Amino acid sequence: MDESRAAGEPGPPPEAAYRPGYERVAEQILQLIAESQLQAGDRMPTENELATRLGASRTVVREAIKILSAIGRVRAQKGRGLYVADDEGMLGSARWSGLFLPTDLDHVYMLFEFRRVQEMTASRLAATRATPVELRSIEAAAETCRQGHLTGEAALFDRGDEDFHLGIAAASHNQFLLAAVREVRRLQHQSSTIGLHGTVGGHAAEAVEEHAAIYEAIRDGDPEAAAQAAAVHLDNTLEDYRREIQRRVFG
Protein backbone atom coordinates (compact mmCIF):
# COMPACT_ATOMS: atom_id res chain seq x y z
CA MET A 1 0.00 0.00 0.00
CA ASP A 2 1.44 3.43 -0.89
CA GLU A 3 2.29 6.11 1.66
CA SER A 4 -0.62 8.40 0.77
CA ARG A 5 -3.06 5.60 1.44
CA ALA A 6 -1.35 4.65 4.69
CA ALA A 7 -1.60 8.25 5.82
CA GLY A 8 -5.24 8.36 4.86
CA GLU A 9 -4.71 11.31 2.55
CA PRO A 10 -7.36 11.81 -0.12
CA GLY A 11 -6.21 10.89 -3.59
CA PRO A 12 -7.54 11.83 -6.99
CA PRO A 13 -11.20 11.05 -7.68
CA PRO A 14 -12.13 7.83 -9.46
CA GLU A 15 -11.68 7.66 -13.20
CA ALA A 16 -15.31 8.27 -14.02
CA ALA A 17 -15.23 11.61 -12.19
CA TYR A 18 -12.20 13.16 -13.84
CA ARG A 19 -12.29 11.89 -17.42
CA PRO A 20 -12.22 14.83 -19.84
CA GLY A 21 -15.34 15.37 -21.90
CA TYR A 22 -13.55 14.67 -25.17
CA GLU A 23 -12.56 11.19 -23.94
CA ARG A 24 -16.16 10.34 -23.15
CA VAL A 25 -17.30 11.70 -26.52
CA ALA A 26 -14.58 9.70 -28.30
CA GLU A 27 -15.92 6.57 -26.64
CA GLN A 28 -19.49 7.49 -27.64
CA ILE A 29 -18.37 7.95 -31.25
CA LEU A 30 -16.80 4.48 -31.26
CA GLN A 31 -20.02 3.09 -29.85
CA LEU A 32 -22.00 4.90 -32.53
CA ILE A 33 -19.77 3.39 -35.24
CA ALA A 34 -20.32 -0.10 -33.82
CA GLU A 35 -24.08 0.29 -33.36
CA SER A 36 -24.49 1.75 -36.87
CA GLN A 37 -22.41 -1.16 -38.25
CA LEU A 38 -20.19 1.23 -40.17
CA GLN A 39 -17.31 -0.47 -41.95
CA ALA A 40 -13.83 0.75 -42.87
CA GLY A 41 -14.17 3.47 -45.51
CA ASP A 42 -17.79 4.33 -44.64
CA ARG A 43 -18.63 7.99 -44.25
CA MET A 44 -19.53 9.16 -40.76
CA PRO A 45 -21.82 11.96 -39.58
CA THR A 46 -20.29 15.44 -39.69
CA GLU A 47 -18.88 17.15 -36.60
CA ASN A 48 -22.06 19.23 -36.32
CA GLU A 49 -24.24 16.14 -36.62
CA LEU A 50 -22.17 14.31 -34.01
CA ALA A 51 -22.38 17.29 -31.65
CA THR A 52 -26.18 17.37 -31.96
CA ARG A 53 -26.53 13.61 -31.65
CA LEU A 54 -24.25 13.29 -28.63
CA GLY A 55 -25.30 16.49 -26.89
CA ALA A 56 -21.77 17.87 -26.93
CA SER A 57 -20.19 21.06 -28.19
CA ARG A 58 -18.50 21.05 -31.58
CA THR A 59 -15.21 21.93 -29.89
CA VAL A 60 -15.36 18.80 -27.71
CA VAL A 61 -16.34 16.66 -30.72
CA ARG A 62 -13.40 18.08 -32.67
CA GLU A 63 -10.99 17.13 -29.87
CA ALA A 64 -12.50 13.65 -29.72
CA ILE A 65 -12.01 13.27 -33.48
CA LYS A 66 -8.35 14.25 -33.09
CA ILE A 67 -7.88 11.45 -30.56
CA LEU A 68 -9.66 8.89 -32.75
CA SER A 69 -7.62 9.99 -35.76
CA ALA A 70 -4.39 9.65 -33.78
CA ILE A 71 -5.17 6.07 -32.76
CA GLY A 72 -6.28 5.08 -36.25
CA ARG A 73 -10.02 4.68 -35.73
CA VAL A 74 -11.29 7.69 -37.73
CA ARG A 75 -9.94 9.40 -40.84
CA ALA A 76 -10.68 13.09 -41.42
CA GLN A 77 -10.44 14.20 -45.06
CA LYS A 78 -10.27 17.93 -45.57
CA GLY A 79 -13.29 19.14 -47.50
CA ARG A 80 -14.80 15.66 -47.67
CA GLY A 81 -15.73 14.75 -44.10
CA LEU A 82 -15.12 11.97 -41.61
CA TYR A 83 -14.65 8.29 -42.44
CA VAL A 84 -14.16 5.09 -40.50
CA ALA A 85 -10.45 4.31 -40.77
CA ASP A 86 -9.10 1.07 -42.21
CA ASP A 87 -7.31 0.17 -38.98
CA GLU A 88 -9.83 -0.41 -36.20
CA GLY A 89 -7.30 -1.79 -33.77
CA MET A 90 -7.09 -5.31 -32.38
CA LEU A 91 -10.45 -5.16 -30.64
CA GLY A 92 -12.44 -3.23 -33.26
CA SER A 93 -16.05 -4.32 -32.93
CA ALA A 94 -16.70 -4.79 -36.66
CA ARG A 95 -13.67 -7.03 -37.02
CA TRP A 96 -14.46 -9.20 -34.02
CA SER A 97 -18.24 -9.43 -34.22
CA GLY A 98 -18.15 -12.16 -36.86
CA LEU A 99 -16.07 -14.41 -34.62
CA PHE A 100 -18.85 -15.14 -32.16
CA LEU A 101 -20.85 -18.03 -33.52
CA PRO A 102 -23.83 -19.39 -31.53
CA THR A 103 -22.54 -22.97 -31.71
CA ASP A 104 -18.85 -22.29 -31.13
CA LEU A 105 -17.64 -21.64 -27.58
CA ASP A 106 -13.95 -21.44 -28.48
CA HIS A 107 -14.01 -17.67 -28.84
CA VAL A 108 -15.87 -17.27 -25.56
CA TYR A 109 -13.09 -19.19 -23.84
CA MET A 110 -10.45 -17.04 -25.54
CA LEU A 111 -12.26 -13.88 -24.49
CA PHE A 112 -12.35 -14.97 -20.86
CA GLU A 113 -8.73 -16.08 -21.06
CA PHE A 114 -7.86 -12.55 -22.16
CA ARG A 115 -10.07 -11.01 -19.45
CA ARG A 116 -8.40 -13.20 -16.84
CA VAL A 117 -4.94 -11.83 -17.72
CA GLN A 118 -6.20 -8.24 -17.76
CA GLU A 119 -8.18 -8.30 -14.55
CA MET A 120 -5.59 -10.25 -12.55
CA THR A 121 -3.08 -7.57 -13.49
CA ALA A 122 -5.53 -4.74 -12.77
CA SER A 123 -6.35 -6.19 -9.33
CA ARG A 124 -2.67 -6.70 -8.53
CA LEU A 125 -1.85 -3.08 -9.41
CA ALA A 126 -4.94 -1.70 -7.64
CA ALA A 127 -3.79 -3.36 -4.40
CA THR A 128 -0.74 -1.08 -4.35
CA ARG A 129 -2.12 2.01 -6.10
CA ALA A 130 -5.79 2.47 -5.18
CA THR A 131 -6.56 5.70 -3.35
CA PRO A 132 -9.07 5.88 -0.48
CA VAL A 133 -11.62 7.45 -2.82
CA GLU A 134 -11.15 4.67 -5.37
CA LEU A 135 -11.48 2.05 -2.64
CA ARG A 136 -14.79 3.54 -1.56
CA SER A 137 -15.97 3.53 -5.18
CA ILE A 138 -15.08 -0.15 -5.60
CA GLU A 139 -16.76 -1.04 -2.31
CA ALA A 140 -19.90 0.88 -3.29
CA ALA A 141 -20.05 -0.93 -6.64
CA ALA A 142 -19.76 -4.30 -4.90
CA GLU A 143 -22.63 -3.31 -2.61
CA THR A 144 -24.76 -2.25 -5.59
CA CYS A 145 -24.15 -5.64 -7.16
CA ARG A 146 -25.10 -7.36 -3.90
CA GLN A 147 -28.34 -5.38 -3.66
CA GLY A 148 -29.17 -6.30 -7.25
CA HIS A 149 -28.78 -9.96 -6.37
CA LEU A 150 -30.82 -9.73 -3.17
CA THR A 151 -33.69 -7.89 -4.87
CA GLY A 152 -33.52 -9.82 -8.14
CA GLU A 153 -33.00 -6.58 -10.08
CA ALA A 154 -30.87 -7.64 -13.02
CA ALA A 155 -30.16 -4.08 -14.18
CA LEU A 156 -28.90 -3.11 -10.72
CA PHE A 157 -26.72 -6.21 -10.54
CA ASP A 158 -25.27 -5.51 -14.00
CA ARG A 159 -24.57 -1.87 -13.18
CA GLY A 160 -22.78 -2.79 -9.98
CA ASP A 161 -20.76 -5.45 -11.77
CA GLU A 162 -19.71 -3.03 -14.50
CA ASP A 163 -18.74 -0.31 -12.01
CA PHE A 164 -16.84 -2.82 -9.88
CA HIS A 165 -14.62 -4.16 -12.65
CA LEU A 166 -14.01 -0.79 -14.28
CA GLY A 167 -13.38 0.74 -10.84
CA ILE A 168 -10.59 -1.76 -10.23
CA ALA A 169 -9.14 -1.11 -13.68
CA ALA A 170 -9.20 2.65 -12.98
CA ALA A 171 -7.48 2.05 -9.62
CA SER A 172 -4.62 0.32 -11.45
CA HIS A 173 -3.68 3.83 -12.63
CA ASN A 174 -2.74 2.39 -16.02
CA GLN A 175 -4.80 4.02 -18.75
CA PHE A 176 -3.88 1.40 -21.36
CA LEU A 177 -5.05 -1.38 -19.07
CA LEU A 178 -8.25 0.52 -18.27
CA ALA A 179 -9.00 0.99 -21.97
CA ALA A 180 -8.37 -2.69 -22.66
CA VAL A 181 -10.64 -3.85 -19.82
CA ARG A 182 -13.40 -1.49 -20.96
CA GLU A 183 -13.13 -2.62 -24.59
CA VAL A 184 -13.20 -6.33 -23.78
CA ARG A 185 -16.21 -5.89 -21.50
CA ARG A 186 -18.00 -4.00 -24.27
CA LEU A 187 -17.17 -6.79 -26.69
CA GLN A 188 -18.53 -9.31 -24.23
CA HIS A 189 -21.77 -7.37 -23.82
CA GLN A 190 -22.22 -7.03 -27.58
CA SER A 191 -21.53 -10.67 -28.31
CA SER A 192 -24.70 -12.40 -29.44
CA THR A 193 -23.28 -15.71 -28.28
CA ILE A 194 -22.92 -14.68 -24.68
CA GLY A 195 -26.18 -12.70 -24.71
CA LEU A 196 -26.83 -12.81 -20.98
CA HIS A 197 -27.73 -9.15 -20.47
CA GLY A 198 -30.66 -8.79 -18.10
CA THR A 199 -30.07 -12.14 -16.46
CA VAL A 200 -28.91 -12.60 -12.89
CA GLY A 201 -27.52 -16.08 -13.43
CA GLY A 202 -26.87 -19.00 -11.13
CA HIS A 203 -23.45 -17.62 -10.28
CA ALA A 204 -24.79 -14.33 -8.92
CA ALA A 205 -24.62 -15.28 -5.22
CA GLU A 206 -21.06 -16.55 -5.60
CA ALA A 207 -20.11 -13.49 -7.64
CA VAL A 208 -21.14 -11.23 -4.76
CA GLU A 209 -18.83 -13.14 -2.40
CA GLU A 210 -16.04 -13.18 -4.98
CA HIS A 211 -16.33 -9.42 -5.42
CA ALA A 212 -15.98 -9.05 -1.67
CA ALA A 213 -12.82 -11.19 -1.67
CA ILE A 214 -11.25 -9.12 -4.45
CA TYR A 215 -12.15 -5.86 -2.74
CA GLU A 216 -10.80 -6.97 0.64
CA ALA A 217 -7.48 -8.06 -0.87
CA ILE A 218 -7.14 -4.71 -2.68
CA ARG A 219 -8.12 -2.83 0.49
CA ASP A 220 -5.54 -4.79 2.50
CA GLY A 221 -2.81 -4.02 -0.03
CA ASP A 222 -2.19 -7.69 -0.91
CA PRO A 223 -1.43 -7.83 -4.67
CA GLU A 224 -1.16 -11.60 -5.03
CA ALA A 225 -4.32 -12.30 -3.04
CA ALA A 226 -6.15 -9.73 -5.18
CA ALA A 227 -4.91 -11.31 -8.40
CA GLN A 228 -5.85 -14.82 -7.28
CA ALA A 229 -9.29 -13.69 -6.13
CA ALA A 230 -9.83 -12.10 -9.55
CA ALA A 231 -8.74 -15.34 -11.26
CA VAL A 232 -11.21 -17.38 -9.20
CA HIS A 233 -14.00 -14.94 -10.04
CA LEU A 234 -13.31 -15.01 -13.79
CA ASP A 235 -12.99 -18.80 -13.86
CA ASN A 236 -16.31 -19.23 -12.04
CA THR A 237 -18.00 -16.61 -14.23
CA LEU A 238 -16.81 -18.41 -17.35
CA GLU A 239 -18.27 -21.67 -16.06
CA ASP A 240 -21.59 -19.94 -15.44
CA TYR A 241 -21.56 -18.46 -18.95
CA ARG A 242 -20.67 -21.83 -20.44
CA ARG A 243 -23.62 -23.52 -18.77
CA GLU A 244 -26.03 -20.74 -19.78
CA ILE A 245 -24.85 -20.63 -23.39
CA GLN A 246 -25.18 -24.38 -23.74
CA ARG A 247 -28.64 -24.26 -22.21
CA ARG A 248 -29.79 -21.53 -24.62
CA VAL A 249 -28.12 -22.88 -27.73
CA PHE A 250 -28.49 -26.60 -27.25
CA GLY A 251 -31.52 -26.70 -24.94
N, C-alpha and C positions, 0 to 999 in steps of 0.2 A: 504494500500500500504506500502511495507517495506521501511526502511530508505534509502537503496541503490538506490531504484527507485526514491524516493523523491529527493535525491541529484543528480540524473541524472548520477550516476556512471555506467559505463559499467559492465554488468554482464557476466556470462559465455555464450558462444555461444549456439544457439539452438541445440536441441538433435541430429538432423541429422548431425551436423558439428563435434560433438565430440564423437560419438559412436565408440568404438574400433572396429577394423576390424573383430575380432573374433565374436563379437555380430552380425554384419551384415551377416557374413558367416553362423553362427548358424541359423539365420532366413532363409537364402537361402536354407540351408539343409532341414529345415522343409517344405519349399515350394516345394522342389524337392520330398520329401516323399509324400506330398499330390498330386502333379501333376502326379507322377508315380503310384499312387494308391497302394502304399506299405502298407501291413497290419502288425499287430503285429507278430513278429517272422520272417518276411521276411528279407532276406539278402540285405544289402545296398552296394553301390559302396565302394571300398577301399579308404583310405585317399588319395592315389596318384590320383585315378580316380576323386575323389571329387575336389582335388586341380586343376586338369586340366580342369574339367568341369566348375568350378566356377571362374577360373582365379585368384586363391589365392595360397599363399605359403602353403607347407605342414605343416609348423609350425602353421600358423594361423588356418588351418583346424583342426589340433590336439587340439588346445585350444578350438575351437568351439565344437568339439566332447566331450571334458571334461565337458563343460557347459551342453550340451544336455544329457549327461549321468547323471549328478548331478540332473537334474530336471525330470529324468525318461522318456525321449523321445527316447533315443538311448542306446543300450546295446553293449559294446565292449567286445568281447570274445578273450582272448589272443590266438594267433595262428590260430584263425578261422575267424576273421573279425568283421564287424559291422552289427548290426541287429536293426530293429525297435523294441523298447521296448514294453512290454505288456501294460504299463500305459502311455497313450497318454496325460493325463491331461483332465480336464473338457471340454476344447474346442477343443480337437483333431479333425482334419478335417475328418478323416476316420470314427470316431464314430458319428459325427454329420451329415455327408452328407446325410445319409439315412433318416433323419427326415424331409427334405424339399420336400414335395409332391406337385405337380403342382395344385392339387385341394384342398389343405388344407392350409388355411391362419393362423391357430392357431400358428404355429411355427414362422411365420413372426411377429406376434404380440408379442410373447414372446421375440424374438430377439430385437425388438425395445424397449420393456419394459426394457430389460437389458441395452441396449444402453442409454436409458433415464437416468437411475440411474448413469451409469458411467460418461456420459458427463455433467450432472448437477454438479456432484462432481468435475470433472476436471475443469470446468469453474469457480466454486466457489473458488477452490484452486488457479487457475491461476490469479484470481483477486487480490490476496494478495501476490503472489510469482513471477509473471512474471517479467523478467528483461527487460530493454529497448530493447535489441537485440531481445528477444523473441517476444515482442510486435510488433516490426517492421516486423518480420517474419510472424506473424499472419495476420497483416494488408496487407502484400504483397500477401499472399495466398488468402485473401478475394478479393483483386483486380484482381488476376488472374481468380478467379471464375467469377467475374463480367464481365471481358473481354470475357470469354468463352461464357457467356450468350448473350452478345451484338453481338458477331460475329457469334453465332450459332455453334461454334467449341466445340463439345461434349468432345473431349479429353482434351482440355484446361480447360473446366468447371470441369471435373472430377479430373484433377490434382490439381486444386486450392482447390476443396472441400476436397480432401484427405489431402493436406498439411495444410489446415485450422484446421481440426479436430485433426490431429496428433500434430500440433503445439500447440494447447491448452492443449492437454494431456501432452506434453513435459513440458509446462510451469507450470503444476501442481507440478513439481519436485517430483513426486511419480512414481518410475520406475515400480511398480507393476500395478498401474493404467494405465500407458502408455502401458504396455504390453497387458493388458486386452482390452483396446480400440483398439489397432492395431489388435489383434486377432479377435475380433468381427467384425471389418470392413472387414477383410479378409474373414471371414466366410460369411458375407453378399455378398461380391463380387462374391464368388464362388458358392453361392446358385443358383441352376438352376430355382428355383421358382421366385426369385426376378428378376434375369436376365435383368437388365435395363442398363447394361454397354453400353456406346456409345449413350445414349439417354439423351438429355436435355429435361426433362419432363415439364409438365405444371406448376410445382411448382418452376421452376428455377428462375423466376423473384422475387418471394417472398423469396426464399432461399438467394438470394443476399442481400436483405434487412435484413433478419434475421441474416445473418452472421455479417452484420454491427452492429446490435444491440448487439450481443454477444461481438464483439470486443470492442465496446465503453464502455460497462459495465466493461469488464476486464481492459481496459485502465484507466478507472476512479476509479478503485479499489473498486468496489461495488459487493461483492460476491453474495448477494442474487439476485440482478438484473441480474447478469451474469448467475446464475443458472436458473432463470425463463426464460430468453431469450433462453437458450439452450433447455429447456423443450418445449417451443413454437415451436422452430425449428424442434425438433424431432417429435413432435405430427403432425405437418403439413407435414413433409416428409413422415411419415407413411401413412397419408391419401393419399398422392400422389402415393405412392407405391401400396396401396390397390386398388386404381382406375385403375392403369396401369396393375396390375396383373390380376384383374378381366376382363379387356378388352382383354388381351392376351389369358387368359385361357378360358374364357367363351364367348368371342366375344361380 
